[in-house]
Amino acid sequence: MKKVIILLLVFLGVGIGLALRFWPENKEMVSPLGKFQSPQEKPLQKYSFPNLNQRGGISSQIAIGEALKQEGKFTSYLFSYTSEGRKITGLFNQPVGEGNFPVIIMLRGWVDQEVYQTGVGTQRAGEVFAQNGFITLAPDFLGYAGSDNPPDDVWEERFLKPVAVLDLLASIKSLPQADVKKIGFWGHSNGGMIALSVLEITGADYPTALWAPVSKPFPYDILFYTDEYEDKGKLLRAKLADFEKDYDVDQYSFDRYLDWLKAPLQIHQGKADDAVPLEWTNELVDRLEELKIDVNYYVYPGADHNMSGSWDQVVSRDLNFFREKL
């Protein structure tokens, strides 16, 4: 019996060897488990709000560069730090003195790269805060001023903005003159949306002042402005269609995560604003109040997108807000 089994095994081995020897090269061997397919790579999935919530901020050393302006109560410097392997520059205002100063991270709205310089969109308000004892940090963002260039992918460039702020936030501990327990945000227009996104992702209670924040869902918040593009947004809509094939846009839209907010907010809106409609901000505030978010809301009848005509009053209210909350 053993001899029979041995002979059968020998014949089986020879048969398999011959089959493999003469099997056509262009034929595939079929597995009973079916063909193995590797999961589709989704490189932008790491930027979804749930994944950024898990990631948090990654710290680097904030490097203080040349002095740009020296006043009686503060000095303005260039600064830089690293986010996702890329250098980001910005404007740093430091009050005179030794102490542990509270910090305000300032996030500007959209500015044409051709005319942008460090501090555009934040400098004036930042100097008021610095004169009154607050450190301010205003990142330029990738592609602006002395920062490194962003990735070629238009969506990755967008999604890296909250990441840049998360990493700046984590890096404040490298400044010995900063009080890391007293940090707030100031955001204007698109910078307001970035601030809200970071507040949601961190779930932290950083006091935040917002001027006319862009508050519509992604991607409508971008498509709304494409009538100003040379091609009226045709290329962007094509890229959006490709993005939506692989990703759930809701996971990249701050309006889906408002219930993650824990920070006290102060929001300003001009009735004469032609960039962010009053209705948008009214709707945002209504939703925040429904969620029992602590929010002060001010509307200025003659003010435009930059609060012209009411600027002094708006900044004064923000200064008092930060003094109270930080």
Residue pairs with C-beta under 8 A, 6 or more apart in sequence:
23 29
40 246
42 246
42 247
43 156
44 153
44 155
44 156
44 159
44 243
44 246
44 247
45 51
45 247
46 52
46 55
47 156
47 159
47 160
47 163
47 252
48 247
48 248
48 251
48 252
49 197
49 200
49 201
49 251
49 252
49 254
49 256
49 257
50 251
52 162
52 163
52 166
52 201
53 201
53 202
53 203
53 260
55 163
55 166
56 166
56 170
56 202
57 166
57 167
57 168
57 169
57 170
57 171
57 202
58 83
58 166
58 167
58 170
59 167
59 170
59 171
59 173
59 174
60 81
60 82
60 83
60 167
60 171
60 174
61 81
61 171
61 174
62 79
62 80
62 81
62 92
62 137
62 168
62 171
62 172
62 174
62 175
63 79
63 80
63 81
64 77
64 78
64 79
64 92
65 77
65 78
65 79
65 80
65 89
66 77
66 78
67 75
67 76
67 77
68 76
68 77
68 78
68 91
68 118
68 119
69 75
69 76
70 76
71 127
71 131
72 96
73 95
73 96
73 130
73 131
74 93
74 94
74 95
74 96
74 127
74 130
74 131
75 93
75 94
75 96
76 91
76 92
76 93
76 119
76 123
76 127
76 130
77 91
77 92
77 93
77 94
78 89
78 90
78 91
78 92
78 118
78 146
79 89
79 90
79 91
79 92
79 137
80 87
80 88
80 89
80 90
80 146
81 87
81 88
81 167
81 168
81 171
82 88
82 167
83 160
83 163
83 164
83 167
83 168
84 160
84 163
84 164
84 167
86 142
86 147
86 148
86 149
86 150
87 146
87 147
87 148
88 139
88 140
88 141
88 142
88 147
88 148
88 164
88 168
89 118
89 139
89 140
89 144
89 145
89 146
89 147
90 118
90 137
90 138
90 139
90 140
90 145
91 118
91 119
91 122
91 123
91 126
91 136
91 137
91 138
91 140
92 135
92 136
92 137
92 138
93 126
93 127
93 129
93 130
93 134
93 135
93 136
94 101
94 130
94 135
94 177
95 101
95 130
95 131
95 132
95 133
95 134
95 135
98 177
99 177
100 177
100 178
100 179
100 182
101 133
101 134
101 135
101 177
101 178
101 179
102 133
102 134
102 135
102 179
102 182
102 183
102 184
102 322
102 326
103 134
103 135
103 136
103 137
103 172
103 175
103 178
103 179
103 180
103 182
103 183
103 184
104 126
104 129
104 134
104 135
104 136
104 137
104 183
104 184
104 185
104 186
104 322
105 136
105 137
105 138
105 139
105 165
105 168
105 169
105 183
105 184
105 185
105 186
105 195
106 122
106 125
106 126
106 136
106 137
106 138
106 185
106 186
106 187
106 191
107 122
107 138
107 139
107 165
107 185
107 186
107 187
107 188
107 191
107 192
107 194
107 195
108 120
108 121
108 122
108 138
108 188
108 189
108 191
109 121
109 188
109 189
109 190
109 191
109 192
109 214
110 189
110 190
111 120
111 121
111 144
113 143
113 144
116 140
116 144
116 145
117 145
118 138
118 140
118 145
118 146
119 126
119 138
121 138
121 188
121 191
122 136
122 138
122 186
122 188
123 138
125 186
125 315
125 318
126 136
126 138
128 315
128 319
129 136
129 186
129 318
129 319
129 322
130 136
132 319
132 323
134 322
134 326
135 175
135 177
135 178
136 186
137 168
137 172
139 147
139 164
139 165
139 168
140 146
140 147
141 147
141 161
141 164
142 148
142 149
142 150
142 157
142 160
142 164
143 149
143 150
143 157
150 156
150 157
150 160
151 157
151 160
154 236
154 239
155 239
155 243
158 222
159 252
161 194
162 194
162 197
162 198
162 201
165 194
165 195
165 198
166 198
166 201
166 202
169 183
169 198
169 202
172 178
172 180
172 183
173 180
182 326
183 206
183 326
184 206
184 207
184 208
184 209
184 322
184 325
184 326
185 195
185 198
185 199
185 206
185 207
185 208
185 209
185 263
186 195
186 208
186 209
186 210
186 211
186 318
187 193
187 194
187 195
187 196
187 208
187 209
187 210
187 211
187 213
188 210
188 211
188 212
188 213
188 306
189 211
189 212
189 213
189 214
189 275
189 276
189 305
190 214
191 213
192 210
192 211
192 212
192 213
192 214
192 215
193 213
193 214
193 215
193 221
193 254
195 208
195 210
195 213
196 208
196 210
196 213
196 215
196 254
196 261
197 254
199 206
199 208
199 260
199 261
199 262
199 263
200 254
200 257
200 258
200 260
200 261
201 257
201 260
203 260
203 262
204 262
204 263
205 262
205 263
205 264
206 263
207 263
207 264
207 265
207 266
207 321
207 322
207 325
207 326
208 263
208 264
208 265
208 266
209 265
209 266
209 267
209 268
209 318
209 321
209 322
210 265
210 266
210 267
210 268
211 268
211 307
211 314
212 268
212 269
212 270
212 273
212 275
212 276
212 281
212 305
212 307
213 267
213 276
213 281
213 284
214 221
214 276
214 280
215 221
215 255
215 276
215 280
215 281
215 283
215 284
216 224
216 255
216 280
217 253
217 255
217 256
218 249
218 252
218 253
218 254
218 255
219 240
219 249
219 253
222 236
223 233
223 236
223 237
223 240
226 232
226 233
226 236
226 237
227 233
229 236
243 249
250 256
255 287
258 287
258 288
258 291
258 293
259 291
261 288
261 291
261 293
263 294
264 294
264 295
264 325
265 288
265 293
265 294
265 295
265 296
266 295
266 296
266 298
266 317
266 318
266 321
267 281
267 284
267 285
267 295
267 296
267 297
267 298
268 298
268 299
268 300
268 303
268 307
268 314
268 317
269 276
269 278
269 281
269 282
269 297
269 298
269 299
269 300
269 303
270 278
270 299
270 300
270 302
270 303
270 304
270 305
270 307
270 308
270 310
271 278
271 299
271 300
271 301
271 302
271 303
272 301
272 302
272 303
272 304
273 303
273 304
273 305
274 304
274 305
275 305
276 305
278 299
281 297
285 295
285 297
288 295
289 295
296 317
296 321
298 314
298 317
300 307
300 309
300 310
300 313
300 314
302 309
302 310
303 309
303 310
303 314
307 314
